[in-house]
Amino acid sequence: MPATEVSAFEKVNIARSKGRPLITDYIKELFDDFVELKGDRLFREDPSILGGIASFHGFPVTVIGHRKGRNTNENIKYNFGMTSPEGYRKAMRLMKEAERFRRPVITFIDTPGAYPGMEAESNGQANAIAESMALMSTLRTPVMAVVTGEGSSGGALAIGVADRVYMLENAVYSILSPEGFASIMWKDPSRAAEAASVMKLTAQDLYEYGLIDKIVPEKNLYRNLDRLLYTSMLKLKGFDVDELVSKRYRKFRHMDGIYKPVDMPQDHYESDPETEQK
């Protein structure tokens, strides 16, 4: 079914589906020699954020992303991809280390939102999210972010302030879930499908408004994403560091519906290499 025939709420359900690739799949398919690094060095290890060092086409990189599970037990272990302050502090620790060694940072976003529990709030959830966004805005190394499934609220934004922001064609990116939106706006969570349409949360909507840089087709996903990240990394590594940070700042500062994505192609989809060869 062509992307234009899929409703916004259908895309929400696709983005949430259990069969979608997880960050562990992306690490296995795209990177070599991944070494996981744990802990925030302040309180505890939060397994809902997976991060570490890897090799990408021979270049050392730092990989960070939300982690969900394949089954109920795994989802409980990883808190359904809902990160606590410790997870974002771990991410910041890895980003600072990446900056120190001039390693590009690649993040994978897939979360229903940051964990809203009392413990998380008492441990500084809002502050951790804000600090992570502030750090990423000035990080002196290339940063690329990929929304792979469900990207909701500050939990997604906390690792989404990047030089290049990409979305899979069936991913969604929004301020909160459609159910939450419908509950707040209309006091009726059953209107979630209507809310999804109003929220403009699909990759196609966000590209049109200039909020993401490219859409990644999910046919030959790993090949498409590998090429896109590699070419982007090489280009970003060519910028002077001060220029890189300045461009990133301007990118997010001017997201007002007028800004257009950097290097906007004629076709907003990152093309399939096999199609190009034909």
Salt bridges, closest charged atoms under 4 A:
ASP25 OD2 - ARG70 NH2 2.44
GLU36 OE2 - ARG67 NH2 3.63
GLU45 OE2 - LYS90 NZ 2.97
GLU86 OE1 - ARG44 NH2 3.19
GLU97 OE1 - ARG103 NH2 2.72
ASP110 OD1 - LYS68 NZ 2.99
GLU150 OE2 - ARG16 NE 3.02
GLU150 OE1 - LYS68 NZ 3.67
ASP163 OD1 - ARG248 NE 2.83
GLU179 OE1 - ARG16 NH2 2.87
GLU194 OE1 - ARG191 NE 2.91
ASP213 OD2 - LYS251 NZ 2.57
GLU218 OE2 - ARG20 NH2 3.03
ASP226 OD1 - HIS57 NE2 2.93
ASP242 OD1 - ARG140 NH1 2.86
ASP263 OD2 - ARG164 NH2 3.45
ASP263 OD2 - LYS235 NZ 2.70
GLU270 OE1 - LYS214 NZ 3.20
GLU270 OE2 - ARG227 NH2 3.08
GLU274 OE2 - ARG223 NH1 2.87
GLU276 OE1 - ARG227 NH1 3.21
